[in-house]
Amino acid sequence: MSGKFMIYGATGYTGKLTARVAAEKGLKPVLAGRNAQKLQKVAEPLGLEWCAVSLDRPNALDKALQDVDAVLHIAGPFSATSKPMLDACLRTRTHYLDITGEIGVFEACAARDKDAREAGIMVLPGVGFDVVPSDCLAAHMKRRMPEAQRLEMGIAGLSNLSHGTAKTMVESISEGTRVRRDGRIISLKKPPRRTIDYGQGESASIAVGWGDVSTAYHSTDIPDITIYFEASKDMERMAGLGSVARWVMGTGPVQRFLKKQIDKLPEGPNDAERAAAKAILIGEVTDGAGNVMRSRLETPEGYTLTAETGLEIAQRAASGEMTPGFQTPSRAYGADFITEFDGVRREDLNI
């Protein structure tokens, strides 16, 4: 085992940031993606090896993966890119990691658990802000209340989105709001609402189909799960859409128009914006008797944290510190894994 890993999708906003952080740490990942010219521009100033390969060329992809022990897959939308990369990882016995927040991708990866165990590889989607901090917080809440029947989580501080994240959110417009009830993932026509105190008093929050609707269940077995974002004006507008409007916005022409508008926006937060920002997560569990416990987790800005957690997990997996099969961050590395990173603070709150 060489301990070598690949960053696939190294020319997008998150990929470039992760590659830069890797170089600053003295790491030597192979940078990969479809476009050789773009890869060269990213890799050469950082002194990193690069490899241009497309996901729709399985033989070439298998050859590229033969020389690495793990791949950190950053090229979204993962609804389109996860399966071909995971298939290649299973063929080449390469650990699969990605930074998805898409519920469907988590569930598809979970369905490959047997294949992954037989191949002797770890399949761990969601190694970035989606969903390392929230998954670790969910596991901590389960540890605090082993008999919990309901998990609700609020997330604040996600304002500046990359193009990739924004496009993923646009793609989910027509799906309604996904939550977990009685262990099953369902879609609600109207998103649940509540107020959550993120540290500055009660704030309006709206339920979203965040990745933990999938992963928190695999990590905790809690049957009822709802994830909320602190409400913004855009979220309020989206929450007010009727079923017909959602259907229209999910059609091909409208989707293409919305994505073109996203491409006109800044690629993502700059270094100063990332340094000044932080995220707050509130976890709340309730048992059958109505007892409630809450905890608060403060982390660096989401893209900053994604680079840190993604690289740490890639290093660990590539060096053999992993468990074969489908995993979540907390199942693989424990509920306290998130507390190992600078700028992270967790506290249990009084009710």
Solvent accessible surface area in square Angstrom, and as a share of the most:
residue,aa,sasa,rsa
1,M,155,0.69
2,S,84,0.55
3,G,31,0.30
4,K,64,0.27
5,F,8,0.03
6,M,1,0.01
7,I,0,0.00
8,Y,4,0.01
9,G,11,0.11
10,A,0,0.00
11,T,37,0.22
12,G,35,0.34
13,Y,33,0.13
14,T,14,0.08
15,G,0,0.00
16,K,75,0.32
17,L,8,0.04
18,T,1,0.01
19,A,0,0.00
20,R,88,0.32
21,V,19,0.11
22,A,0,0.00
23,A,31,0.24
24,E,121,0.54
25,K,96,0.41
26,G,56,0.53
27,L,32,0.16
28,K,139,0.59
29,P,1,0.00
30,V,7,0.04
31,L,0,0.00
32,A,0,0.00
33,G,5,0.05
34,R,192,0.70
35,N,65,0.33
36,A,45,0.35
37,Q,121,0.54
38,K,112,0.47
39,L,0,0.00
40,Q,75,0.33
41,K,141,0.60
42,V,22,0.13
43,A,0,0.00
44,E,97,0.43
45,P,108,0.68
46,L,48,0.24
47,G,53,0.51
48,L,11,0.05
49,E,100,0.45
50,W,84,0.30
51,C,39,0.24
52,A,43,0.33
53,V,6,0.04
54,S,24,0.16
55,L,25,0.12
56,D,115,0.60
57,R,144,0.53
58,P,69,0.43
59,N,130,0.66
60,A,27,0.21
61,L,1,0.00
62,D,26,0.14
63,K,158,0.67
64,A,16,0.13
65,L,1,0.01
66,Q,119,0.53
67,D,105,0.54
68,V,10,0.06
69,D,27,0.14
70,A,0,0.00
71,V,0,0.00
72,L,1,0.01
73,H,0,0.00
74,I,14,0.07
75,A,23,0.18
76,G,43,0.41
77,P,51,0.32
78,F,17,0.07
79,S,78,0.50
80,A,67,0.52
81,T,20,0.12
82,S,8,0.05
83,K,130,0.55
84,P,44,0.27
85,M,0,0.00
86,L,4,0.02
87,D,28,0.14
88,A,0,0.00
89,C,0,0.00
90,L,24,0.12
91,R,122,0.45
92,T,21,0.12
93,R,157,0.57
94,T,1,0.01
95,H,9,0.04
96,Y,0,0.00
97,L,0,0.00
98,D,0,0.00
99,I,27,0.14
100,T,1,0.00
101,G,18,0.17
102,E,25,0.11
103,I,3,0.02
104,G,40,0.38
105,V,9,0.05
106,F,0,0.00
107,E,60,0.27
108,A,59,0.46
109,C,1,0.00
110,A,20,0.15
111,A,84,0.65
112,R,57,0.21
113,D,39,0.20
114,K,125,0.53
115,D,58,0.30
116,A,0,0.00
117,R,128,0.47
118,E,114,0.51
119,A,12,0.10
120,G,35,0.34
121,I,1,0.01
122,M,0,0.00
123,V,0,0.00
124,L,0,0.00
125,P,1,0.01
126,G,0,0.00
127,V,0,0.00
128,G,0,0.00
129,F,9,0.04
130,D,28,0.15
131,V,0,0.00
132,V,0,0.00
133,P,0,0.00
134,S,1,0.01
135,D,0,0.00
136,C,0,0.00
137,L,1,0.00
138,A,0,0.00
139,A,17,0.13
140,H,13,0.06
141,M,0,0.00
142,K,57,0.24
143,R,122,0.44
144,R,65,0.24
145,M,12,0.05
146,P,83,0.52
147,E,127,0.57
148,A,3,0.02
149,Q,88,0.39
150,R,102,0.37
151,L,0,0.00
152,E,26,0.12
153,M,1,0.00
154,G,1,0.01
155,I,2,0.01
156,A,9,0.07
157,G,38,0.36
158,L,54,0.27
159,S,93,0.60
160,N,74,0.38
161,L,64,0.32
162,S,6,0.04
163,H,40,0.18
164,G,45,0.43
165,T,45,0.26
166,A,16,0.12
167,K,54,0.23
168,T,35,0.21
169,M,81,0.36
170,V,19,0.11
171,E,51,0.23
172,S,48,0.31
173,I,13,0.06
174,S,56,0.36
175,E,76,0.34
176,G,21,0.20
177,T,8,0.04
178,R,58,0.21
179,V,0,0.00
180,R,9,0.03
181,R,73,0.27
182,D,122,0.63
183,G,17,0.16
184,R,161,0.59
185,I,47,0.24
186,I,49,0.25
187,S,66,0.42
188,L,48,0.24
189,K,167,0.71
190,K,170,0.72
191,P,14,0.09
192,P,34,0.22
193,R,132,0.48
194,R,68,0.25
195,T,73,0.43
196,I,9,0.05
197,D,64,0.33
198,Y,16,0.06
199,G,44,0.42
200,Q,177,0.79
201,G,37,0.36
202,E,120,0.54
203,S,26,0.17
204,A,55,0.43
205,S,2,0.01
206,I,5,0.03
207,A,3,0.02
208,V,27,0.15
209,G,38,0.36
210,W,32,0.11
211,G,0,0.00
212,D,0,0.00
213,V,0,0.00
214,S,0,0.00
215,T,1,0.00
216,A,0,0.00
217,Y,62,0.24
218,H,50,0.22
219,S,25,0.16
220,T,4,0.02
221,D,105,0.54
222,I,1,0.00
223,P,32,0.20
224,D,34,0.18
225,I,0,0.00
226,T,2,0.01
227,I,0,0.00
228,Y,9,0.03
229,F,16,0.07
230,E,69,0.31
231,A,27,0.21
232,S,55,0.36
233,K,163,0.69
234,D,88,0.45
235,M,31,0.14
236,E,65,0.29
237,R,154,0.56
238,M,58,0.26
239,A,15,0.11
240,G,63,0.61
241,L,48,0.24
242,G,44,0.42
243,S,76,0.49
244,V,112,0.65
245,A,36,0.28
246,R,26,0.09
247,W,171,0.60
248,V,63,0.36
249,M,41,0.18
250,G,29,0.28
251,T,38,0.22
252,G,33,0.32
253,P,89,0.56
254,V,41,0.24
255,Q,21,0.09
256,R,146,0.53
257,F,115,0.48
258,L,38,0.19
259,K,52,0.22
260,K,133,0.56
261,Q,67,0.30
262,I,14,0.07
263,D,75,0.39
264,K,153,0.65
265,L,105,0.52
266,P,105,0.66
267,E,73,0.33
268,G,17,0.16
269,P,5,0.03
270,N,85,0.43
271,D,75,0.39
272,A,74,0.58
273,E,78,0.35
274,R,27,0.10
275,A,91,0.70
276,A,91,0.70
277,A,41,0.32
278,K,103,0.44
279,A,0,0.00
280,I,13,0.07
281,L,0,0.00
282,I,8,0.04
283,G,0,0.00
284,E,14,0.06
285,V,0,0.00
286,T,10,0.06
287,D,26,0.13
288,G,74,0.72
289,A,88,0.68
290,G,47,0.46
291,N,83,0.43
292,V,46,0.26
293,M,65,0.29
294,R,75,0.27
295,S,0,0.00
296,R,30,0.11
297,L,0,0.00
298,E,32,0.14
299,T,1,0.00
300,P,30,0.19
301,E,14,0.06
302,G,9,0.09
303,Y,21,0.08
304,T,37,0.22
305,L,1,0.01
306,T,10,0.06
307,A,1,0.01
308,E,54,0.24
309,T,0,0.00
310,G,1,0.01
311,L,1,0.00
312,E,50,0.23
313,I,0,0.00
314,A,0,0.00
315,Q,59,0.26
316,R,42,0.15
317,A,0,0.00
318,A,0,0.00
319,S,74,0.48
320,G,33,0.32
321,E,89,0.40
322,M,53,0.24
323,T,66,0.38
324,P,54,0.34
325,G,0,0.00
326,F,6,0.02
327,Q,15,0.06
328,T,1,0.00
329,P,0,0.00
330,S,11,0.07
331,R,106,0.39
332,A,21,0.16
333,Y,32,0.12
334,G,30,0.29
335,A,13,0.10
336,D,62,0.32
337,F,1,0.00
338,I,1,0.00
339,T,55,0.32
340,E,105,0.47
341,F,27,0.11
342,D,134,0.69
343,G,55,0.53
344,V,23,0.13
345,R,129,0.47
346,R,64,0.23
347,E,64,0.29
348,D,75,0.39
349,L,52,0.26
350,N,151,0.78
351,I,124,0.63
